């Protein structure tokens, strides 16, 4: 078994534990980490349990969790225990467990378990992407007017009004050109569905590693192009995350570049 196979096995075993917690505990009691930024005991329980499982299986790897922090130095797991917590607290089943393994900032394993589908999306760098074990590819869409595009969440917290002005302008630009614009409330699902061709693109003006690391790898391994807003290849330092089918990625960037306020 290769090292990556060992790490992938550890990732699946940790997500198995998360699945069990979700089935047994639907605690929607909400606290807030910041302005309109919810967290539940279920988020915390999943993160604690997965962190401990991953540490036992791969003690040489570090850990960064959305709820408990950590570091991405060297070899490190990055976890969002419930991506889409706001959806979760309202009983909307568009939530996901998102887990990635980073090697000096580069995702080498990505695993996203989507609750609504009861299925896992996975990728190992250089080995393609799968959904429930079956290979997946990004869509063959070549016309922006035929594209279904997911828009990332609007901002909360400090300077949210100013930050959302940009998001609203981008939404308006895309709504005028794409077939449809959707907001699903889960960055991980957006990226997984771009990988599977359910969405033709996803546009997020954010790049928190627990939200994006797994999905960026899965989307890329499925043939999608993932960039920053300026068109450069996406990495941990990017400020935006734009994943798109190869046939529409440039059209989206071109449409956005026509407004110099972005």
N, C-alpha and C positions, 0 to 999 in steps of 0.2 A: 504493500500500500504506500503510495506516495504521501509526502507531507500534506499536500493540498487535499488529498482524499481523507486523511485523518482529520484535518480541520473541518472539512465539509460534513463528515460524520458527526463531529462534535456540535456543529451548528444545527443540524437536524435534531439531534437529541435535545438540545436546549430549547428549540422551538416546540418540540413535543411537550415539554414541560409547560411552556406558555399556553399551548392549546388546552392542556388540562386545567390550568388556572382559569382560563376564560370560560370553560364549560362549567366549572364548579362555582364560580364567583362572578356575578354580574353587578358588583358593587358600583353604583353610580354616584355615591356620595362624593361631592366635588369640593376641592379646595382650589385656590388660585395662586399660581406662582407669580403672576403679574397681571397686568391689565387684560382681562378676558382670556387668560391663558390657563386653562383648567388642568388639573391632575387628579386622579382617583387612586384609591388604595390598590385597585387592580393594576394600574400602571406600575406602582411601586413594588407590588408583590412579584409581578412578572420580571421586572428588572433585577430585583434581588436574587430571585431563583435562577434566572439565566446567567447572571454574572457569576454566581457560585458554581454552577454547572460547567461553564466555560473555563473557569479558573482551575477546576479539578482536572478537566480533560486536557487543557493546554496551558499549563502554568507559566510557560515562557511568553505568552501573549498578554499585552496590556488590555485595558478596557476603558471605553468611553460610553457612558449612558446618558440619555437625555435628562434623566431625573437625578442621577447621583454623580454625574461628572466623570472626570478621569482625563486621559491623555491619548493622543493618536501617535505618539512617538514610537518609532521602530515598528514592531509587529503588534497590532492592536485590533481587538473587536470593537465595533461601533454599533450601538443598539438604540432603536426606538421601540419601547415595549408595546405601545399602542399608538401607531401613527393614525391620527384622526381621533384624538381624545374627545374633541367637541362633538363629533359624530357619535362616539360611544356613549357619551353622557345623555344624548337625546334619543338613544335607541336606533340610530341610523347605522346599518351594518357595513358601511364603507370604512372599514378599519383594517389595519394590517400590522403584523409584527415585521420589523425591518432590521436585518442583521447583516453586517458586512465585516470582512476581515481586510484590514489595510496593512500593506507592507510599505513602510516609509511613505505614507500618504497615498499610495495607489491601491485601489480596491482589487483584490485578487479572488475573493469569494463574495457572492451576494445571495441572500436568501430573503424572500418576501412571502409571508403567509397571509393570504387575503381571506378574511373571515367570510365574506359574503359568498365566495366561490368554494370555500373549503378546499383550497388548492394552494400549492407552493410554486412560486417562480424562483428559479435558481440559475446561477452562472458561476463558472470557474474561468478565470482569465485564460483566453486562448482556446476554450473548449465549447463555445457556443452557449446558448440560453435555452432553458426548458420551462414548461408549465406542466406540473404534475408528471414530470419525467419525459414528456414529449417535446421535441424541438419546436421552437417558435422563431418567427421572423417578423421584423417590422413591416408595416403595410407597404403596398406597392403604389400608394396614392402619389400622383404627380401634379395635381392641380390644387392650389390653395382653396379654390371655391368648392372643392369636393371634400375638404378636410374637416375632420372632427378634432377640435383642439381643446385641451384642458388648461384652464388658467389656475395658477396657484392661489392660495388663500390671500385675502387682503391682510394688511398689516394690523397689528395691535401694539400697544405699548407706546413708548416715547416717540414723538413725531409721526405717529401713525397717519394723521391727516395728510401731511405733506407726502409721505411715502405712498399713500394710497392714490394720490393724484396721478402719479406715474402709472400705477396699476390700472386705474380707470381709463387712462388714455390708451394704454396698450389693449385693454379689452375692447375699446371702441374701434381701434384700428383693425383688430382681428375680426370683430363682429361684422365689419363692413366688407370683409373679403373672404372669410371662411364659411363653410356650410353651416357649422354650429360651433359655439364656444360653451364649454361646460365648466363648472367648478365643483369638484367632487369632495374636496376637503381632506385628501390624503395624498401627500407627495409621492409616497411609495407606490400607491395604486396607480397614480398617473403614469409613473415611469414604467411600472410593470405592464400596464396596458398599452403603452407605446411599443414596448418590446413585443407584445403579442399581436399587434396590429388592430387592437380594439379602438385605440386612439391613433391619430396620425401625428400628433404632436402634443407636447406639454410645455407650458411657459411658466416659469417661476422666477420671481425676482428675489430669490433667497437661495441659500446654499448651506444649510446646517447639515453636517456630515451624517448625523443619525437619520435625517430625512432622505438624503440623496445618495449616499455612498453605495448602498446595495443596488438601488434602482438604476444608477448611472451605469454600473458594470453590466447589469442584465440587459439594459437597453442597447448598449454598445455591442455586446455579444450577439444580440439579435439583429444587428445590422443598422440600428438607428445611429444618427449623428447627434452628439451631445456637445454643446458649446456654451460659452458665456454669451452675454448680450451682444458683445462686439464681434462675435464669430470665432474667437479663439477657442481651442479645445478646452473643455471643462476640466477643472481640477479643484483641489481643496481650497484654493485661494480665489476662485471665481465668486462673483457677487450675484450671479443669476444662473439658472439651470434651464437650458432650452434643449429638449430632446425631440427629435423629429425624424420621420421617415425620410430617407435620402432624397426622395423626389420633391419634397416640399420645404426642407430645411432652409435652403437659400431664399426661397420666396418669402418665408416668414421673416428672416433677417432683413431682407430687402425692404419689406413693408415697414418694419420697425425703424430702419435706418432713415426713412424719409422724414421722421420727426426728430429734430436735433435735441429735443428735451429729454430723450431717453438716455 
